[in-house]
């Protein structure tokens, strides 16, 4: 769910937690998501999302985008601190 938020750190943090819970419920029911959204995923989430194709995608990402500049929001390789 994409929605606008006030400039309030606490409200944003709560919305991200809520979005994550909606994502988890959807995934548990067999749903998938559009890769750009307000849910921050970790590498394990991306591996589950892409299944057996993840390693091939990760290799291409490392080769063609080593600095994580293209679609840098999804940190699928877990490079962000």
C-alpha positions in Angstrom: 0.0 0.0 0.0 1.5 3.3 -1.1 0.3 6.3 0.8 1.5 9.8 1.7 2.8 10.4 5.2 3.3 13.4 7.4 6.9 14.5 8.1 6.8 12.6 11.4 9.5 10.0 12.1 7.3 8.1 14.6 4.3 7.9 12.2 6.6 6.8 9.3 8.2 4.1 11.5 4.8 2.8 12.5 3.6 2.8 8.9 6.6 0.8 7.8 5.9 -1.8 10.5 2.3 -2.0 9.5 3.3 -2.3 5.8 5.7 -5.1 6.7 2.9 -7.0 8.5 0.6 -6.7 5.5 3.4 -7.9 3.2 4.1 -10.9 5.5 0.4 -11.8 5.5 0.1 -11.5 1.8 3.2 -13.6 1.2 2.0 -16.3 3.6 -1.2 -16.5 1.4 0.9 -16.9 -1.7 1.1 -13.3 -2.8 4.1 -11.5 -4.3 4.9 -7.9 -4.5 6.0 -5.3 -7.0 9.7 -4.8 -6.1 9.4 -1.0 -5.4 7.3 -0.3 -2.4 7.3 0.9 1.2 8.3 -2.4 2.6 12.0 -2.8 3.3 13.1 -6.3 2.5 16.3 -8.2 3.5 18.3 -10.6 1.4 16.3 -13.6 2.7 13.1 -11.9 1.5 14.5 -11.4 -1.9 15.7 -15.0 -2.1 12.2 -16.2 -1.3 10.7 -13.7 -3.7 12.9 -14.8 -6.7 13.2 -18.5 -5.7 15.8 -20.5 -7.7 16.4 -17.5 -10.0 17.8 -15.4 -7.2 21.5 -16.4 -7.6 21.4 -15.7 -11.3 19.9 -12.3 -10.7 22.4 -11.6 -7.9 25.3 -12.5 -10.2 24.0 -10.1 -12.8 23.5 -7.4 -10.2 27.1 -7.8 -9.0 28.5 -7.8 -12.5 26.5 -4.9 -14.1 25.7 -2.8 -11.0 28.5 -3.3 -8.4 27.9 0.1 -6.8 24.1 -0.6 -6.4 23.1 2.5 -8.4 20.3 1.0 -10.4 17.2 0.5 -8.4 19.2 1.1 -5.3 16.1 1.1 -3.0 15.8 -2.7 -3.0 19.0 -3.8 -1.2 18.7 -7.3 -2.5 22.3 -8.2 -1.9 22.4 -6.9 1.6 25.2 -4.4 0.9 23.8 -1.5 2.9 25.0 -1.2 6.5 
